[in-house]
Amino acid sequence: MTNVAPQPVPSSAPEAPLDLRHPALYVNRELSWLEFNRRVLHEALDPRTPLLERLKFLGIYSSNLDEFFQVRVAGLKRQVKAAFTERTADGLTAEEQLSRISTTVLEQLSQHRHALVTDVLPSMADQGVRLVTRLSELSAADRRHVDHFFQANVFPVLTPLAVDPGHPFPYISNLSLSIAVALRDADGEERFARVKVPKILPRWVPCLTPNTFVALEQVVGGNLEALFPGVEILGWYLFRITRNTDIVIDDSDEADDLLDLIQEEVRNRRFAEVVRLEVHYSMPLSLRQLLLAEFNEEQQDVAPPLTTSDIYEVQGLFDTADLLNRRSRSTCPTSRTRCSTPRRRTAWRRGAASSRCCARATCCCTTRTTASPPRSSASCRRRPTTRTSWRSSSRSTARAATRASRRRSCRRPSVASRWRC
């Protein structure tokens, strides 16, 4: 028998050390936040979610997205203006992050609009609650009621502002819903006017038909002739802006009182730069360019100019974050979240019922012990001072249980802990 010498095992090459700075190991913070908000949107898209809860999640998604643009996107735009070239841990610059944010947001907004317009609102109408987004969907009686509501409540608080050489472009507050009106005067010259949808009035106007509400901006838009008499109205279009609301306090700022400094920053936040422009999809290009030019003129020193990539078209309802308030006042009985039914506690009753139940649970202790007599858990921490022998009887057990039931708390003891020997 020939002995075969074992072959030497070739040594494996040493593995290269893991580079913890590689961009593939990290996820961008802003894009990760958008994925979190996608999970909120998924709850609204899920048909298993109760109907009014779906409406709530649609509002939460919009509210979160507004805050995201006011803080996160505004910070990235200021980095671009300051020529900040340092990349994040995932290897993206500020310009690349803004580009990916725009792509992701457009995709999510498409899903949001489709769920609201084609699914949630029609399902609510089937359950008896209608949220009308166009005046043409109202009956003649409801339209007359809405027009009367406009003359009595809305018209006195409206202030239309026209733009011409003698009247500069008006200030537009953050997240305020506005109507851009295209006019033609008697001389044939086209003009622009802005009408702010008042926030002091309820967003949804009730109609004569029960559980039917129409959006306030539609009521204002349908009665613009009362605001511009004798002027031809070429069209009206909704738009909304989002400003930077982040507060940045420089360490080099010297202030006698930090509270005064913060209050000043909060006041200045009202006039911060515009980071997003939402327009109705039917707004013509000329009006879009006019809005971009006016907003870029007021923020040319603090932020990069707005471009067409900062314009987000809206089809349907604006400012869906308001649906959170609408949900709280809605009266859709079959669409509310089903509450869990509490268990009926058959073992514990007040008065004599508890005595009879405890009487059936008697036990006998004939040995001398240091334990306390049979009692409820409410008094289980009281210990006897003397050693006592206890004999069971139905009458004494019932009296003890009655006294214990008067002292018991709202939380009932379990069956196993009712008696201790």
C-alpha positions in Angstrom: 0.0 0.0 0.0 1.4 3.3 -1.1 1.2 6.3 1.2 0.0 9.4 -0.6 1.4 12.6 0.8 -1.3 15.2 1.5 -1.4 18.1 -0.9 -0.9 21.5 0.7 -4.0 23.6 0.8 -3.5 26.9 -1.0 -3.9 29.8 1.2 -6.8 32.1 0.3 -6.0 35.7 -0.5 -6.8 38.1 2.4 -10.1 40.0 1.9 -9.9 43.7 1.3 -11.0 45.8 4.3 -14.5 47.2 4.0 -14.5 50.9 3.1 -17.0 52.5 5.5 -16.9 55.7 3.5 -18.3 54.1 0.3 -21.5 55.9 -0.8 -23.3 52.7 -1.5 -23.5 52.0 2.2 -25.6 55.0 3.0 -29.1 56.3 2.2 -29.8 59.9 1.5 -31.6 61.6 4.4 -34.0 63.6 2.3 -34.9 60.7 0.0 -35.3 58.5 3.1 -37.8 61.0 4.5 -39.8 60.8 1.3 -39.9 57.0 1.5 -41.3 57.4 5.1 -44.0 59.7 3.7 -44.7 57.1 1.0 -45.7 54.7 3.8 -48.3 57.2 5.0 -49.6 57.4 1.4 -49.7 53.6 1.3 -52.2 53.6 4.2 -54.5 55.9 2.1 -54.1 53.6 -1.0 -54.9 50.5 1.0 -58.6 49.6 0.4 -58.6 47.7 3.7 -58.3 50.9 5.6 -61.6 52.5 6.7 -62.8 55.2 4.3 -62.5 58.2 6.6 -59.1 56.9 7.8 -58.0 56.9 4.2 -59.1 60.5 3.9 -57.1 61.3 7.0 -54.0 59.7 5.7 -54.3 61.7 2.4 -54.4 64.9 4.5 -51.4 63.8 6.7 -49.4 63.1 3.6 -50.0 66.6 2.2 -49.3 68.2 5.5 -46.0 66.3 5.8 -45.0 67.2 2.3 -45.6 70.9 3.0 -43.3 70.8 6.0 -40.7 68.9 3.9 -40.6 71.7 1.3 -40.6 74.5 4.0 -37.6 73.1 5.8 -35.6 70.4 3.9 -36.0 71.6 0.3 -35.5 75.2 1.4 -32.2 74.3 3.1 -30.9 72.5 0.0 -31.8 75.6 -2.1 -29.8 77.8 0.2 -26.8 75.4 -0.2 -27.1 75.8 -3.9 -27.1 79.6 -3.6 -24.1 79.5 -1.3 -22.2 77.3 -3.8 -21.9 74.5 -1.2 -20.1 71.7 -3.1 -19.5 69.1 -0.3 -21.2 65.8 -1.0 -23.3 63.9 1.6 -22.4 60.5 2.8 -24.3 58.9 0.0 -22.3 60.9 -2.6 -24.9 63.4 -3.7 -24.6 67.1 -4.1 -27.4 69.6 -3.3 -28.4 69.9 -7.0 -28.6 66.1 -7.4 -30.7 65.8 -4.3 -33.2 68.4 -5.5 -33.4 66.6 -8.9 -34.2 63.3 -7.2 -36.6 64.9 -4.8 -38.6 66.4 -7.7 -38.8 63.0 -9.5 -40.0 61.2 -6.4 -42.5 63.9 -5.3 -44.1 63.9 -8.8 -44.6 60.2 -8.7 -46.1 60.3 -5.2 -48.4 63.2 -6.1 -49.8 61.3 -9.1 -50.7 58.4 -6.8 -52.2 60.8 -4.2 -54.4 62.6 -6.8 -55.6 59.3 -8.3 -56.5 57.9 -4.9 -58.4 61.1 -3.9 -60.2 61.8 -7.2 -61.1 58.4 -8.5 -61.4 56.3 -5.3 -61.9 58.1 -1.9 -64.2 61.0 -2.9 -66.5 58.7 -5.1 -66.6 56.2 -2.2 -67.6 58.9 0.2 -70.4 60.0 -2.2 -71.7 56.4 -2.2 -71.8 56.6 1.6 -73.8 59.9 1.5 -71.1 62.5 1.9 -70.2 64.6 -1.1 -67.2 67.0 -1.3 -67.8 68.9 -4.5 -64.8 70.4 -6.3 -66.7 71.9 -9.3 -69.7 74.2 -9.2 -71.1 72.4 -12.3 -71.8 69.4 -10.2 -74.3 71.2 -8.0 -78.0 71.3 -8.6 -79.8 74.5 -9.4 -81.1 74.9 -5.8 -77.7 74.3 -4.3 -76.1 76.8 -6.8 -78.6 79.5 -5.7 -77.8 78.7 -2.1 -74.1 79.0 -2.7 -74.4 82.3 -4.5 -76.5 83.7 -1.7 -73.8 82.5 0.8 -71.2 84.3 -1.3 -73.1 87.6 -1.3 -73.8 87.4 2.5 -70.5 86.0 3.9 -67.7 85.9 1.4 -68.0 89.0 -0.7 -67.5 91.4 2.3 -64.1 89.9 3.2 -62.6 89.7 -0.2 -59.9 92.2 -1.4 -59.0 91.8 -5.1 -55.6 93.2 -6.0 -54.8 94.2 -9.6 -51.3 94.4 -11.0 -50.4 97.3 -13.2 -47.6 100.0 -13.4 -49.2 101.9 -10.6 -49.8 98.8 -8.4 -46.9 96.4 -7.8 -47.3 92.7 -7.3 -49.0 92.0 -4.0 -47.4 90.1 -1.1 -48.6 86.5 -1.0 -48.4 84.7 2.3 -47.1 81.2 2.8 -49.4 78.3 2.0 -52.3 80.7 1.2 -54.6 79.7 -1.6 -54.9 82.3 -4.2 -56.8 82.9 -7.5 -55.0 84.3 -10.5 -57.5 86.2 -12.6 -56.8 87.1 -16.3 -58.8 90.2 -17.2 -59.3 92.4 -20.3 -60.4 96.0 -19.7 -62.4 98.3 -22.0 -59.2 99.3 -23.9 -58.5 95.7 -24.8 -55.5 95.4 -22.6 -55.0 92.2 -20.6 -54.3 92.5 -16.9 -53.6 90.3 -14.0 -55.4 90.3 -10.6 -55.0 88.2 -7.5 -57.8 87.2 -5.1 -56.9 85.5 -1.9 -59.2 82.8 -0.6 -60.0 83.9 3.0 -58.8 81.7 5.8 -61.3 83.2 8.3 -64.1 81.3 6.6 -64.7 77.6 6.5 -63.0 75.8 3.6 -66.1 73.8 2.8 -69.5 75.5 2.3 -72.5 73.4 3.2 -75.3 73.1 0.6 -79.0 72.5 0.9 -78.6 68.9 0.0 -77.7 67.1 3.3 -74.0 66.1 3.7 -73.0 68.0 0.6 -70.1 70.5 0.7 -68.5 72.7 -1.9 -64.9 74.1 -1.8 -64.8 77.8 -0.9 -62.3 78.6 -3.7 -64.9 77.3 -6.2 -67.5 79.6 -4.7 -65.2 82.6 -5.1 -64.2 81.6 -8.6 -67.8 81.2 -9.7 -68.7 84.7 -8.5 -65.8 86.8 -9.8 -68.2 89.0 -11.8 -69.2 90.7 -8.6 -65.6 91.6 -7.9 -64.7 92.9 -11.4 -67.9 94.5 -12.8 -67.6 95.8 -16.3 -64.4 93.8 -17.0 -64.1 90.8 -19.2 -62.8 87.8 -17.3 -60.7 85.6 -19.5 -60.1 82.9 -16.9 -59.2 82.2 -13.3 -56.7 79.7 -12.0 -55.7 78.5 -8.5 -52.2 78.7 -7.3 -50.3 78.4 -4.0 -46.8 79.1 -2.8 -44.5 77.5 -0.2 -41.9 79.7 1.5 -38.9 78.8 3.6 -39.9 78.6 7.3 -36.7 77.3 8.7 -35.2 79.3 11.5 -31.4 79.6 11.4 -29.7 81.5 14.3 -26.1 82.4 13.6 -23.7 81.9 16.6 -22.0 85.1 15.7 -25.2 87.1 16.1 -25.1 89.2 19.3 -28.4 89.8 21.0 -29.3 90.9 24.5 -32.1 88.4 24.7 -32.4 85.1 22.8 -36.2 85.3 22.9 -36.1 88.6 21.1 -33.8 87.2 18.4 -36.1 84.2 17.9 -39.2 86.4 17.7 -37.4 88.6 15.0 -36.6 85.5 13.0 -40.2 84.3 13.2 -41.4 87.7 11.9 -38.9 87.7 9.1 -40.0 84.2 8.1 -43.2 85.6 6.6 -41.1 87.2 3.9 -38.7 84.3 3.2 -38.0 83.0 -0.2 -40.4 80.9 -2.3 -39.3 77.3 -2.7 -42.4 75.8 -4.4 -45.1 77.0 -6.7 -48.3 74.9 -7.1 -50.6 75.9 -10.0 -53.7 74.5 -11.6 -52.8 72.3 -14.6 -54.9 74.6 -16.9 -52.9 77.8 -16.1 -51.5 79.2 -19.3 -47.7 79.5 -19.8 -47.9 83.3 -19.8 -49.3 83.4 -16.2 -46.8 80.9 -15.0 -43.9 83.0 -16.4 -45.4 86.1 -14.8 -45.5 84.4 -11.3 -42.0 83.1 -11.7 -40.6 86.5 -12.7 -42.3 88.2 -9.7 -41.2 85.7 -7.1 -37.6 85.6 -8.5 -37.4 89.4 -8.3 -38.0 89.4 -4.5 -35.6 86.6 -3.6 -32.6 87.1 -5.9 -30.2 87.6 -3.1 -31.0 84.7 -0.8 -32.0 81.8 -3.0 -31.5 80.5 -6.5 -34.1 81.6 -9.0 -37.2 79.5 -9.4 -37.4 77.4 -12.6 -40.1 75.3 -14.3 -38.9 72.4 -12.2 -40.2 74.2 -9.1 -43.7 74.3 -10.5 -46.0 71.5 -9.5 -49.3 71.1 -11.4 -52.3 70.1 -9.4 -55.3 68.4 -10.9 -58.3 68.5 -8.6 -58.2 69.7 -5.0 -55.6 72.1 -3.7 -54.4 72.0 -0.1 -55.6 68.5 0.8 -54.1 68.9 4.3 -57.4 70.6 5.1 -59.0 67.2 4.8 -57.9 66.5 8.4 -60.3 69.2 9.6 -63.1 68.1 7.3 -62.8 64.5 8.5 -63.5 65.6 12.1 -66.8 67.2 11.1 -67.9 64.5 8.6 -71.0 62.5 9.3 -70.5 59.3 7.4 -71.8 56.6 9.7 -70.9 53.6 7.6 -67.3 54.8 7.0 -66.1 55.4 10.5 -63.5 53.3 12.1 -65.0 50.3 13.8 -64.3 50.4 17.5 -63.7 47.3 19.4 -66.5 46.0 21.5 -65.6 45.7 25.2 -66.0 42.4 26.9 -68.9 41.8 29.3 -67.6 40.8 32.7 -70.1 38.3 33.8 -68.2 37.2 37.0 -68.2 40.6 38.8 -71.4 42.5 39.4 -72.3 45.2 41.8 -74.1 44.5 45.1 -75.5 41.1 45.7 -74.4 39.7 42.4 -70.7 39.9 43.4 -71.6 38.3 46.7 -73.2 35.3 45.0 -70.3 34.9 42.7 -67.8 35.0 45.5 -69.8 32.7 47.6 -69.5 30.0 45.0 -65.7 30.5 45.1 -65.3 29.7 48.8 -62.3 27.8 50.0 -61.5 26.3 53.4 -58.3 27.0 55.4 -58.1 25.1 58.7 -54.4 25.6 59.4 -53.0 28.5 61.1 -51.2 30.7 58.7 -49.8 34.2 58.4 -51.7 35.0 55.2 -54.6 37.4 55.3 -58.3 36.3 55.0 -60.0 36.0 51.6 -60.1 39.4 50.0 -59.9 41.2 46.7 -56.7 42.4 45.1 -57.5 46.0 46.1 -56.6 45.2 49.7 -54.0 42.4 49.0 -51.2 44.5 50.4 -52.6 44.7 53.9 -51.1 42.1 56.2 -52.7 40.9 59.4 -51.1 41.8 62.7 -52.1 38.7 64.5 -52.1 35.0 63.5 -55.7 34.0 63.0 -57.4 30.7 62.0 -60.1 31.1 59.3 -62.9 28.8 58.6 -64.9 29.1 55.5 -68.6 29.8 55.4 -70.9 31.2 52.8 -72.1 34.1 54.9 -68.7 35.3 56.1 -67.3 35.0 52.6 -70.2 37.0 51.1 -69.7 39.8 53.7 -66.0 40.0 53.0 -66.6 40.1 49.3 -69.2 42.8 49.6 -66.8 45.0 51.6 -64.1 44.3 49.1 -66.3 45.2 46.2 -67.0 48.6 47.7 -63.3 49.3 47.9 -62.2 47.8 44.6 -60.8 50.0 41.8 -61.9 50.2 38.2 -59.5 47.4 37.3 -61.1 44.1 38.3 -58.9 41.3 39.7 -58.6 38.1 37.7 -60.4 35.0 38.7 -57.2 33.4 39.9 -56.4 36.3 42.2 -59.7 36.7 43.9 -58.9 34.6 46.8 -55.7 33.8 48.6 -55.4 31.4 51.5 
